[in-house]
């Protein structure tokens, strides 16, 4: 006898439970009725709400099924894939037990309950689990194991990795080189600025120049300028040269680029002697021009300039001697320097020859025409030191000035006349633009342009006047009779524009030939 007891957790222990007769099992039902009786318990079976137990007694065995409402909250959630698999297993088991009606329903439910307990209740990833396992339960690998590589393949992969590493290193070195070049160019451009260029200059002074009386003054002036100073023996005696220190990232720590400028200090004795040889026109003795040309041939990359200190003392002494000889001649005395003068002609004395200022200027003109070398006459060593400092600044700022003066057009003139005329939105300035267009003609003064401007203030009015003329000769002579006034008051004069300018202006305004010559006859 099977009794179904419905129990509630909230009811008391002494409360009697009702017994339903329709739940009593019928042993003689067919397979169809068993299937229909099992369908209402599907939900209870899959949610596991019952506990089956077998009780032995004197009267036989009694199967008791207890349904509890509190058991649903305690059981875990069963995924859909697991429920479908259990349903399939249940269908297979039903077909297997259908011919055998001797087995009881309690044994069948107990076997299903044991199978459910053996199957896992929690599946982390049901689709992946269903994909990776077969129906028999044997696991199948999702990917095949890679085959072992041979020694040749391993060596080839190592060589390929080494090539990629070397390519990356070469690319990195190229990037570093380009970065260094950009940095060097930036530093070189910065070194050419006027406020920075003097710091990169090196002034080389010949030791023989420092042994003279003004050598200390020269050295102090160069050091006060802020540039570097070096004492080196030069190719030309008593000369000063310059060099520009390059950026360290470009040419190294000690890289210097020499400048072509050279300033040579020439003594008065050598200078007067060479000029005197030029006056005598002697082919045996060198003149000032021939001596400079020889220096230029030996040093073609140098730009030479000469500096002569205290030449005025020579002229003052020469003037004093001339006055003294004049006084002696007036007094009737024999000149004391007569014998010395004869010795000088024979070449046995070191006294300087007499050279006038005019002869010195003639020698300077001849020198500049044939060699392009300039000579600077200085009074004191202080002026010579100032000349060296100014030359140092000029040499230092020369590259920056040359780069600034480079313009897009070689014919562009930076002057007030060629700078153009500004015209505002209201049209102010158009009259001056028209006047400047007229002044572009050769031999057209501002007075002539003003006379034409007074009659025809715009090009449109002039073209309209040309269109009103009937013949070609009238067009050519349209501006010929315009009066040009010069001056004011009683001193003012007048004249006419003339047919020549009238014809040129007509050709400019009406000719369609771009190669038309304005001075050509019509």
C-alpha positions in Angstrom: 0.0 0.0 0.0 1.4 3.4 -1.0 0.6 6.5 1.0 1.4 10.0 -0.2 1.7 12.5 2.6 1.9 16.2 2.0 3.8 18.0 4.8 4.3 21.6 5.5 7.2 22.8 7.5 5.1 25.4 9.3 2.5 22.8 10.7 2.8 21.1 14.0 4.1 17.6 14.6 0.8 16.3 16.2 -1.4 17.5 13.3 -2.9 14.7 11.2 -2.1 14.7 7.5 -4.9 14.0 5.0 -4.8 10.8 2.9 -5.8 11.0 -0.8 -7.3 7.9 -2.4 -6.6 8.9 -5.9 -2.9 8.8 -5.3 -3.1 5.0 -4.5 -1.1 3.0 -7.1 -2.8 0.7 -9.5 -0.7 -2.4 -10.3 -2.7 -3.6 -13.4 -2.4 -0.3 -15.4 -0.8 -0.5 -18.8 2.3 1.2 -20.1 0.3 4.1 -21.4 -1.3 4.8 -18.1 2.1 4.6 -16.4 3.4 7.2 -18.8 0.5 9.5 -18.1 0.9 9.0 -14.4 4.5 10.0 -14.6 4.0 13.2 -16.5 2.6 15.3 -13.6 5.7 14.5 -11.5 8.2 15.7 -14.1 8.5 19.1 -12.4 8.9 17.5 -9.0 11.5 15.1 -10.3 13.7 17.7 -12.1 13.5 20.1 -9.2 14.2 17.3 -6.7 11.3 18.1 -4.2 10.9 14.7 -2.7 12.8 12.1 -0.6 12.1 8.4 -1.2 12.5 6.0 1.7 11.6 2.4 2.3 10.1 1.3 5.6 10.1 -2.4 6.6 7.3 -3.6 8.8 5.4 -6.7 9.8 2.8 -5.9 7.2 5.4 -5.4 4.3 7.1 -2.4 2.7 5.6 1.0 2.5 6.9 3.7 0.1 6.4 7.2 1.4 6.9 10.3 -0.8 7.1 13.6 1.1 6.6 16.9 -0.8 8.0 20.0 0.9 7.7 23.6 -0.2 10.9 24.6 1.6 13.1 22.3 -0.4 12.9 24.5 -3.6 14.9 27.3 -2.0 17.7 25.0 -0.8 18.3 23.2 -4.1 20.7 24.8 -6.7 19.6 25.9 -10.2 20.0 23.2 -12.9 21.0 24.5 -16.3 18.9 23.9 -19.4 21.4 21.6 -21.0 21.5 19.3 -17.9 17.7 19.2 -17.8 17.5 18.2 -21.4 20.1 15.4 -20.9 18.1 14.1 -17.9 14.9 14.1 -19.9 16.7 12.1 -22.6 18.0 9.6 -20.1 14.5 9.3 -18.6 13.0 8.5 -22.0 15.6 5.8 -22.6 14.9 4.3 -19.2 11.2 4.4 -19.8 11.5 2.5 -23.1 13.8 0.0 -21.4 11.4 -0.7 -18.6 8.2 -0.7 -20.6 8.1 -4.5 -21.5 8.9 -5.4 -18.0 5.9 -4.6 -15.9 7.1 -6.6 -12.9 9.4 -3.7 -11.7 7.7 -1.2 -9.4 7.6 2.5 -9.9 9.6 3.1 -6.7 12.6 1.1 -8.0 12.5 3.1 -11.3 12.4 6.4 -9.5 15.2 5.3 -7.1 17.4 4.4 -10.1 16.8 7.7 -11.7 17.5 9.5 -8.5 20.8 7.7 -8.1 21.8 8.6 -11.7 20.9 12.2 -11.0 23.1 12.2 -7.9 26.1 10.8 -9.9 25.8 13.5 -12.6 27.3 16.9 -11.7 24.8 19.5 -10.7 26.9 22.5 -11.7 28.3 23.1 -15.1 30.6 26.1 -15.5 30.2 26.4 -19.3 27.6 24.0 -20.7 28.1 24.7 -24.4 31.9 24.3 -24.1 31.4 21.1 -22.0 28.9 19.7 -24.5 31.4 20.5 -27.3 34.4 19.0 -25.7 32.9 15.7 -24.5 31.2 13.0 -26.6 28.1 11.0 -25.8 30.1 8.2 -24.3 31.9 10.6 -21.9 35.3 10.4 -23.5 37.0 13.8 -23.7 38.1 14.9 -27.1 40.9 17.6 -27.5 39.8 20.9 -29.1 43.2 21.5 -30.9 45.9 19.2 -32.1 49.4 19.4 -30.6 52.0 21.1 -32.8 54.6 18.8 -34.3 58.2 19.1 -33.2 60.5 21.3 -35.3 63.7 20.2 -36.9 67.1 21.6 -36.3 67.1 23.5 -39.6 63.8 25.1 -38.8 65.0 26.2 -35.4 68.2 27.6 -37.0 66.2 29.4 -39.6 63.9 31.0 -37.0 66.9 32.1 -35.0 68.4 33.8 -38.1 65.1 35.5 -38.9 64.9 36.8 -35.3 68.5 38.0 -35.5 67.7 39.8 -38.8 64.7 41.5 -37.3 66.7 42.6 -34.2 69.5 44.0 -36.5 66.9 45.9 -38.5 65.4 47.4 -35.4 68.9 48.4 -34.2 69.7 50.0 -37.6 66.4 51.9 -37.6 67.1 53.1 -34.0 70.6 54.3 -35.0 69.2 56.1 -38.1 66.6 57.9 -35.9 69.4 58.9 -33.4 71.5 60.1 -36.3 68.7 62.2 -37.7 67.9 63.5 -34.2 71.6 64.5 -33.8 71.6 66.2 -37.2 68.5 68.3 -36.3 70.1 69.2 -33.0 73.3 70.2 -34.7 71.5 72.4 -37.3 69.5 74.1 -34.5 72.7 74.8 -32.5 74.4 76.0 -35.7 71.5 78.4 -36.4 71.6 79.6 -32.8 75.4 80.2 -33.0 74.9 82.6 -36.0 72.6 85.0 -34.0 74.1 88.4 -33.3 73.9 87.9 -29.5 75.5 84.4 -29.7 78.0 84.6 -32.6 80.7 86.5 -30.7 81.0 83.7 -28.1 82.0 81.3 -30.8 84.8 83.4 -32.3 88.5 82.7 -31.8 90.9 85.6 -32.4 94.5 84.4 -33.2 97.2 87.0 -32.6 100.8 86.7 -33.8 103.4 86.8 -31.0 105.4 89.4 -32.8 102.5 91.8 -32.6 102.3 91.4 -28.8 106.0 92.3 -28.4 105.3 95.8 -29.7 104.3 98.7 -27.4 100.6 98.3 -28.0 100.4 94.5 -27.7 99.0 94.5 -24.2 96.2 97.0 -25.2 95.2 94.8 -28.1 95.1 91.6 -25.9 92.9 93.3 -23.2 90.5 94.7 -25.8 90.0 91.3 -27.4 89.4 89.6 -24.0 86.9 92.3 -23.0 84.9 91.5 -26.1 83.8 88.1 -24.8 85.4 85.9 -27.5 88.3 83.5 -27.1 91.9 84.6 -27.8 94.9 82.5 -28.9 98.5 83.4 -29.4 99.8 81.5 -32.4 102.5 82.2 -35.0 100.8 83.3 -38.2 101.8 82.9 -41.8 101.9 86.7 -42.2 104.0 88.5 -39.6 102.3 90.9 -37.2 98.8 89.7 -38.3 95.5 88.8 -36.7 93.2 86.0 -38.0 89.8 84.7 -37.0 88.2 81.3 -36.7 84.7 80.2 -35.9 84.1 77.5 -33.3 81.6 74.9 -34.7 79.0 73.2 -32.5 80.4 70.2 -30.6 77.7 67.8 -32.0 78.7 68.5 -35.5 82.5 68.7 -35.8 83.8 67.6 -32.4 84.9 69.4 -29.3 87.9 71.3 -30.9 86.4 71.9 -34.4 87.0 75.4 -35.7 86.3 76.8 -39.2 88.9 79.4 -40.2 87.7 82.7 -41.6 89.4 84.3 -44.7 89.9 87.8 -43.2 93.4 88.8 -42.2 94.5 92.2 -40.8 98.2 92.9 -41.0 100.0 95.7 -39.1 102.6 97.3 -41.3 105.3 99.5 -40.0 105.8 103.0 -41.3 109.3 102.2 -42.5 108.2 99.3 -44.7 105.2 101.3 -45.9 107.1 104.4 -46.9 109.9 102.3 -48.5 107.4 100.4 -50.7 105.7 103.6 -51.8 109.0 105.2 -52.6 109.9 102.2 -54.8 106.5 102.7 -56.6 107.4 106.4 -57.3 110.9 105.5 -58.6 109.3 102.9 -61.0 112.2 100.5 -60.4 111.7 96.9 -61.6 114.3 95.5 -59.3 112.8 96.7 -56.0 109.3 95.6 -55.0 106.5 98.2 -54.8 103.5 98.2 -52.5 101.3 96.7 -55.2 103.7 94.0 -56.2 104.4 93.0 -52.6 100.6 92.6 -51.9 100.1 90.6 -55.1 102.9 88.2 -54.0 101.1 87.7 -50.6 97.9 87.0 -52.4 99.5 84.4 -54.6 101.0 82.6 -51.6 97.7 82.8 -49.7 94.8 82.7 -52.2 92.2 81.9 -49.6 92.9 84.9 -47.4 91.3 88.4 -47.7 94.1 90.8 -46.7 93.8 94.3 -45.3 96.6 96.5 -44.0 96.8 98.8 -41.0 99.5 101.5 -40.6 99.9 103.1 -37.2 101.2 106.6 -36.6 101.9 107.7 -40.2 101.2 111.3 -39.2 104.4 111.5 -37.2 106.3 110.8 -40.4 104.6 113.7 -42.2 105.1 116.0 -39.3 108.8 115.1 -39.1 109.1 115.6 -42.9 107.4 119.0 -42.6 109.7 120.0 -39.8 112.8 119.0 -41.7 111.6 120.9 -44.8 111.1 124.0 -42.7 114.4 123.6 -41.1 116.2 123.3 -44.5 114.3 126.4 -45.7 115.4 128.4 -42.7 119.0 127.3 -43.3 118.8 128.2 -46.9 117.5 131.7 -46.1 120.2 132.2 -43.5 122.9 131.1 -46.0 124.1 128.2 -43.9 125.1 124.9 -45.5 122.4 122.2 -44.8 123.6 119.6 -42.3 121.7 116.9 -44.0 123.2 117.2 -47.4 125.8 114.5 -46.9 123.2 112.2 -45.3 121.0 112.8 -48.3 123.7 111.6 -50.6 124.4 108.6 -48.4 120.7 107.8 -48.6 120.8 107.8 -52.4 123.7 105.4 -52.3 121.9 103.2 -49.8 124.3 103.4 -46.8 121.9 105.0 -44.4 118.6 103.9 -42.7 116.9 107.3 -42.9 113.4 107.2 -44.5 113.0 108.7 -48.0 110.7 111.7 -48.5 107.2 110.9 -49.8 104.4 113.4 -50.0 100.8 112.8 -49.2 99.8 113.0 -52.8 102.2 110.2 -53.7 100.8 108.1 -50.9 97.2 108.6 -52.2 98.3 107.7 -55.7 99.9 104.5 -54.4 96.7 103.7 -52.5 94.5 104.1 -55.6 96.9 101.9 -57.6 96.8 99.3 -54.9 93.0 99.1 -54.7 92.6 99.0 -58.5 95.0 96.1 -58.9 94.5 94.1 -55.7 91.4 95.3 -54.0 93.3 95.6 -50.7 92.4 98.5 -48.4 94.8 100.3 -46.1 93.6 101.8 -42.7 95.6 104.6 -41.3 95.4 104.7 -37.4 96.9 107.2 -35.0 97.5 105.2 -31.9 97.5 101.6 -30.7 94.2 102.2 -29.0 92.6 102.9 -32.4 94.2 99.8 -33.7 92.7 97.7 -30.9 89.3 99.2 -31.6 89.7 98.4 -35.3 90.4 94.8 -34.4 87.3 94.5 -32.1 85.1 96.1 -34.8 86.5 93.7 -37.4 85.8 90.8 -35.0 82.2 91.8 -34.6 81.8 92.2 -38.4 83.3 88.8 -39.1 81.1 87.2 -36.5 77.9 88.7 -37.8 78.7 88.3 -41.5 76.9 84.9 -42.0 73.7 86.1 -40.3 73.6 89.3 -42.3 74.2 87.5 -45.6 71.3 85.1 -44.9 69.0 88.0 -43.9 69.8 89.9 -47.1 68.9 87.0 -49.3 65.6 87.8 -51.0 63.4 85.9 -53.5 64.1 88.4 -56.3 67.5 89.7 -57.4 66.0 93.0 -58.7 64.1 93.8 -55.5 65.3 97.1 -54.0 64.7 97.9 -50.3 64.1 101.6 -50.6 61.3 104.0 -50.0 60.5 104.5 -53.7 60.5 100.8 -54.5 58.7 99.8 -51.3 55.3 100.3 -52.9 52.3 102.5 -52.1 49.8 101.5 -49.5 46.1 101.7 -50.4 43.4 101.4 -47.8 39.8 100.1 -48.3 38.5 103.6 -48.9 40.7 104.0 -51.9 43.2 106.4 -50.3 46.5 106.0 -52.1 45.3 105.2 -55.6 46.3 108.6 -56.8 49.9 108.1 -55.7 49.9 104.6 -57.3 48.9 106.2 -60.7 51.6 108.9 -60.2 54.3 106.3 -59.6 53.2 104.3 -62.7 53.8 107.4 -64.8 57.2 108.1 -63.1 58.4 104.6 -64.2 59.1 106.1 -67.7 62.6 107.3 -68.4 63.2 111.0 -67.9 59.9 111.6 -66.2 60.2 113.9 -63.2 57.6 114.3 -60.4 56.6 117.7 -62.0 55.8 116.0 -65.3 53.8 113.2 -63.5 51.9 115.9 -61.5 51.0 117.7 -64.7 49.5 114.6 -66.3 47.9 113.7 -63.0 46.1 117.0 -62.8 44.5 116.5 -66.2 43.7 112.8 -65.9 43.6 111.7 -62.2 43.0 108.0 -63.1 43.9 105.6 -66.0 40.2 105.1 -66.8 39.8 108.8 -67.5 42.8 108.7 -69.8 41.5 105.7 -71.7 38.1 107.4 -72.1 39.9 110.5 -73.5 41.7 108.2 -76.0 38.4 106.7 -77.1 36.9 110.1 -77.8 39.7 111.0 -80.3 38.8 110.5 -83.9 42.2 109.8 -85.5 45.4 108.1 -84.5 47.4 111.3 -84.6 45.1 112.9 -82.1 45.6 110.0 -79.7 49.4 110.3 -80.0 49.4 114.1 -79.3 46.7 114.1 -76.6 49.2 114.9 -73.8 51.7 116.9 -75.8 50.3 120.3 -74.9 49.9 119.8 -71.1 51.8 122.6 -69.2 54.4 121.6 -66.6 55.0 124.3 -64.0 58.2 124.5 -62.0 58.8 126.6 -59.0 56.6 129.3 -57.5 56.2 133.0 -57.8 58.2 135.1 -60.2 60.8 132.4 -60.5 58.4 129.8 -61.8 58.8 128.4 -65.3 56.5 126.4 -67.6 57.1 124.0 -70.4 55.0 121.4 -72.3 55.0 117.6 -71.9 56.0 117.1 -75.5 55.0 114.6 -78.2 57.6 112.0 -77.2 56.3 111.3 -73.8 52.7 111.6 -75.1 53.5 108.8 -77.6 55.1 106.5 -75.1 52.2 106.9 -72.7 49.7 106.1 -75.5 51.6 102.9 -76.4 51.6 101.9 -72.8 47.8 102.3 -72.4 46.7 100.9 -75.8 49.2 98.5 -77.2 48.3 94.8 -77.3 51.8 93.6 -78.1 53.7 92.5 -75.0 57.0 92.9 -76.9 56.2 96.5 -78.0 59.1 98.9 -77.7 57.8 102.2 -76.3 60.4 104.3 -78.1 59.6 102.8 -81.5 57.9 104.9 -84.1 54.2 104.4 -84.8 
